[in-house]
Amino acid sequence: MPLGQHERGLFEEQAAPLYEEIVTSGGISAADKRITRSGELHQVFELLVDVGLVTKGEDGTQWRAVDPAAVQAQVVAPLGQQGAELIAESAHWAQAFSTLSHVWRRSPSAVGGPLATIRGVSTIGNFLDSLVSDAEEELLTAQPQYRRGVKQLDAGVGTRDIAALKRGVKMRTLYQHAARRGADTRKYVAAVTAAGAEVRTLDEFFNRLIVVDRRVALIPGHEGLDTAMVINDRSMVGYLVDMFERHWERARPFTSSETSLMRDIAAEQRAMTIRMLLEGRADPAGAKRLGVSPRTYAGYVADLKNEFEVETRFQLGYEMGKRGISGRETEEPAGK
């Protein structure tokens, strides 16, 4: 009888009590009607025989129990060997599919031409993991803070990115300035920069972008957070890379902790808040542009009111207009 989950359940629920009875009574008669072919315990008894927990006495009229310790290895060891063989075989199959997946992802026609939409958070995550694992030269990522929870920066993401860096893949990541306040983000940045990545932050808002080896790009889909667009067209990917490079040149290194740098970043966030106010942006839109929560954005506005000694936003706009403040000044902000 092959041993599997069904047999184990039968063993635990019915065979074990019968074995206990045989041990207690010193054996069971071969003529016991319960264990004969038509008996209610025939299948259970046959399982004990197959496993080797009972053996027939020399006279053939009595079945006696066998020490389980002497039988266990004969049953468990083969199962363990089968498990090891199945694990090894599954690894070989995974490698075979990985090779085919590598070919599939490199073929524009395989994903529906130069543009393709993928749906589902888990599907997107799995596709991205596979894409990064196939990276050979370069990873470019732009990660806006808006609606990006710190839970997304889990250990799996860090492990995946560090593995790519150890393979010799160059990695550059762009965040908004607001990312500097996140403890999990700082921890992630410390880990990847130690492995050779470059990380910078920028005051401007940008959409999420991931480019692998300058041959395929992943951007958000228009249908929402659970869709993404895969771009294989070299011209379009090149255009996105050019946009990334322009932002990168303006961004500031994340690794530095110099006071002067933090002062410059604060000035850039202040300037952006001023532009949002003068453009008449609602608080949620302004918060999104800066990559901060609405409460933090409201705090920035309150700081400006205190700075210009006004009480309302109307007065603030008037005062900034009177002083010629536009939020696009390149020099240090004028005093009050």
C-alpha positions in Angstrom: 0.0 0.0 0.0 1.5 3.4 -1.0 1.8 5.7 2.0 0.5 9.2 1.7 -1.7 11.8 3.5 -4.8 9.6 3.4 -2.9 6.7 4.8 -1.4 8.8 7.5 -4.9 10.1 8.6 -6.1 6.5 8.7 -3.1 5.5 10.7 -3.5 8.2 13.3 -7.3 7.9 13.7 -7.9 4.1 13.5 -4.7 2.1 13.1 -3.1 3.6 16.2 -5.9 2.5 18.6 -5.9 -1.0 17.1 -2.1 -1.2 17.6 -2.5 -0.1 21.2 -5.1 -2.8 21.7 -2.7 -5.4 20.2 0.1 -4.2 22.5 -2.1 -4.3 25.6 -3.6 -7.7 25.0 -0.3 -9.2 23.9 -1.5 -9.9 20.3 -4.5 -10.5 18.2 -5.8 -13.8 16.8 -5.5 -14.3 13.0 -9.1 -15.5 13.2 -10.4 -12.3 14.7 -13.4 -11.5 12.5 -12.7 -7.7 12.7 -9.4 -8.1 10.7 -10.6 -10.7 8.2 -11.2 -9.6 4.6 -14.9 -8.7 5.4 -14.2 -7.3 8.8 -14.6 -3.6 9.7 -10.9 -3.3 10.7 -9.5 -5.2 7.7 -8.1 -2.0 5.9 -6.7 -0.6 9.1 -5.1 -3.9 10.0 -3.6 -4.2 6.5 -2.0 -0.8 7.0 -0.3 -2.0 10.2 0.9 -5.0 8.3 2.2 -3.0 5.4 4.0 -0.5 7.7 5.5 -3.5 9.7 4.0 -2.7 13.1 2.6 -6.2 13.4 4.0 -9.6 12.5 2.6 -13.1 12.5 3.8 -15.5 15.2 5.6 -18.7 14.4 2.5 -20.8 14.8 0.6 -18.6 12.3 -2.4 -18.2 14.6 -1.4 -14.9 16.3 -0.3 -11.5 15.2 2.0 -9.6 17.6 3.1 -6.0 17.8 6.6 -4.8 16.7 8.6 -2.0 18.4 7.8 1.2 16.5 11.4 2.4 16.9 12.5 -0.5 14.8 10.0 0.3 12.0 10.1 4.1 11.9 13.3 4.5 9.9 12.0 2.0 7.2 8.9 4.2 6.7 10.2 7.8 7.2 13.6 7.5 5.5 12.1 6.7 2.0 9.6 9.5 2.4 12.4 11.9 3.2 14.4 10.7 0.2 11.4 11.2 -2.0 10.9 14.7 -0.6 14.5 15.6 -1.3 14.3 14.3 -4.8 11.1 16.3 -5.4 12.7 19.5 -4.1 15.7 18.9 -6.3 13.6 18.2 -9.3 11.4 21.3 -8.6 14.6 23.4 -8.6 15.6 22.0 -12.0 12.2 22.8 -13.4 12.3 26.3 -11.9 15.7 26.9 -13.6 14.3 25.6 -16.9 11.3 28.0 -16.7 13.6 30.8 -15.7 15.6 30.4 -18.9 12.5 30.5 -21.0 11.1 33.5 -19.0 14.4 35.3 -19.8 13.8 34.7 -23.5 10.1 35.7 -23.2 10.8 39.0 -21.5 13.5 40.0 -24.1 11.0 39.5 -26.9 8.8 42.5 -27.6 6.3 40.3 -29.4 5.9 38.1 -26.4 4.3 40.8 -24.3 2.0 42.1 -27.0 4.4 44.3 -29.0 6.3 47.4 -27.8 3.6 48.2 -25.2 1.8 45.8 -22.9 -0.4 46.2 -19.8 -0.1 43.9 -16.8 -2.7 43.9 -14.0 -2.7 42.9 -10.4 -0.3 44.0 -7.6 1.2 40.5 -7.2 1.5 40.0 -10.9 3.3 43.3 -11.3 5.6 42.4 -8.3 6.5 39.0 -9.7 7.2 40.5 -13.1 9.4 43.2 -11.6 11.3 40.6 -9.5 12.0 38.6 -12.6 12.9 41.6 -14.6 15.4 42.8 -12.0 16.8 39.3 -11.6 17.6 39.3 -15.3 19.3 42.8 -15.2 22.9 42.7 -16.6 24.1 46.3 -16.7 21.9 49.0 -15.2 18.8 49.7 -13.1 17.2 53.2 -13.1 14.3 53.7 -10.7 12.3 56.8 -9.8 10.1 56.3 -6.7 7.7 59.1 -5.7 6.7 59.2 -2.1 3.0 59.8 -2.8 0.9 56.8 -1.9 4.0 54.7 -1.6 3.9 53.0 1.8 7.0 52.2 3.7 5.8 48.6 3.8 6.8 48.3 0.2 10.4 48.7 1.2 10.5 45.3 2.7 13.4 42.9 3.2 12.6 41.2 -0.1 13.1 44.3 -2.2 16.4 45.1 -0.5 17.6 41.6 -0.9 16.6 41.6 -4.6 18.3 44.9 -5.3 21.5 44.0 -3.4 21.7 40.7 -5.3 21.6 42.7 -8.6 24.3 45.1 -7.3 26.5 42.1 -6.3 26.2 40.8 -9.9 27.8 44.1 -11.0 24.6 45.8 -12.1 24.8 49.6 -11.7 21.8 51.1 -9.8 20.6 54.7 -9.5 17.4 55.5 -7.6 15.6 58.8 -7.4 13.3 59.9 -4.6 11.6 63.0 -3.5 13.1 65.1 -0.7 10.3 63.8 1.6 11.8 60.3 1.5 14.7 61.5 3.8 12.3 61.6 6.7 11.3 57.9 6.5 13.2 55.6 8.8 12.6 52.6 6.6 13.6 54.4 3.5 16.8 55.6 5.1 17.6 52.0 6.2 17.0 50.8 2.7 19.1 53.5 1.2 22.0 52.8 3.6 21.9 49.1 2.6 21.9 49.6 -1.2 24.4 52.5 -1.2 26.8 50.3 0.9 26.5 47.8 -1.9 27.3 50.4 -4.6 24.0 52.0 -5.5 23.6 55.8 -6.0 20.5 57.5 -4.5 19.4 61.1 -4.9 16.4 63.2 -4.0 14.5 65.9 -5.8 12.0 68.6 -4.9 9.8 68.0 -7.9 7.0 65.3 -8.2 7.5 62.6 -10.8 5.7 59.4 -11.7 7.2 56.0 -10.9 9.6 54.6 -13.4 11.8 51.6 -13.6 14.2 51.0 -16.5 16.3 47.8 -16.9 19.4 47.8 -19.1 17.9 50.6 -21.1 15.8 48.0 -23.1 12.6 47.7 -21.1 10.7 50.2 -18.9 7.9 49.9 -16.4 5.5 52.8 -15.7 2.2 53.1 -14.0 -0.9 52.2 -16.0 -3.7 54.8 -16.4 -6.2 52.4 -14.8 -4.9 52.8 -11.3 -2.2 51.5 -8.9 -2.8 47.8 -9.8 -1.9 48.2 -13.4 1.5 48.9 -15.1 2.7 49.5 -18.6 5.6 47.5 -20.0 7.5 49.4 -22.7 9.9 47.5 -25.0 10.2 50.1 -27.8 13.8 51.3 -27.7 12.9 54.9 -28.8 10.3 55.3 -26.0 12.7 53.7 -23.5 15.4 56.1 -24.6 13.1 59.1 -24.1 12.2 57.9 -20.6 15.9 57.5 -19.8 16.6 61.1 -21.0 13.8 62.3 -18.7 15.4 60.4 -15.8 18.9 61.8 -16.5 17.5 65.4 -16.5 16.0 64.9 -13.1 19.1 63.1 -11.9 21.3 66.0 -12.7 19.2 68.3 -10.6 18.8 65.9 -7.7 20.9 65.9 -4.5 22.8 62.9 -3.0 20.9 61.0 -0.3 24.0 59.8 1.4 25.3 63.1 2.6 24.3 64.4 6.0 25.9 67.9 5.7 24.0 70.7 7.4 24.3 72.9 4.3 22.8 70.2 2.1 19.8 69.8 4.4 19.4 73.6 4.5 19.3 73.6 0.6 16.7 70.8 0.6 14.5 72.7 3.1 14.8 75.8 0.9 13.7 73.8 -2.2 10.7 72.4 -0.4 9.8 75.9 0.8 10.1 77.2 -2.8 7.9 74.4 -4.1 5.3 75.1 -1.4 5.2 78.8 -2.5 4.7 77.7 -6.2 1.9 75.4 -5.2 0.2 78.3 -3.3 0.7 80.9 -6.1 -0.7 78.4 -8.7 -3.8 77.9 -6.5 -3.3 74.2 -5.9 -5.5 72.5 -3.4 -3.8 71.1 -0.4 -4.0 67.4 -1.5 -2.5 68.3 -4.9 0.3 70.4 -3.2 1.0 67.5 -0.8 1.2 65.1 -3.6 3.7 67.3 -5.5 6.0 67.5 -2.5 5.5 63.8 -1.6 4.3 64.6 1.9 1.0 64.1 3.8 -1.6 66.8 3.8 -0.9 67.5 7.4 2.8 68.0 6.7 1.9 70.3 3.8 -0.4 72.3 6.0 2.5 72.7 8.4 4.7 74.1 5.5 1.9 76.6 4.8 1.7 77.6 8.4 5.4 78.2 8.5 5.1 80.5 5.6 2.3 82.4 7.3 4.6 82.9 10.3 7.5 83.9 8.1 5.5 86.6 6.4 3.6 87.6 9.5 0.1 87.0 8.0 -3.0 85.1 9.2 -4.7 84.0 6.0 -3.6 82.4 2.7 -5.0 85.4 0.9 -2.8 87.7 2.9 0.1 85.4 2.3 -0.4 85.4 -1.5 -0.7 89.2 -1.4 2.5 89.6 0.7 4.5 87.3 -1.5 3.3 89.1 -4.6 4.2 92.5 -3.2 7.7 91.3 -2.4 8.1 89.6 -5.8 8.3 86.1 -4.4 7.6 83.5 -7.0 9.2 80.3 -5.6 11.6 80.2 -8.5 14.4 82.3 -7.1 17.8 80.8 -7.3 19.3 82.9 -4.6 18.7 82.6 -0.9 15.2 83.8 0.1 15.0 87.4 1.2 14.4 88.1 4.9 11.1 89.5 6.1 
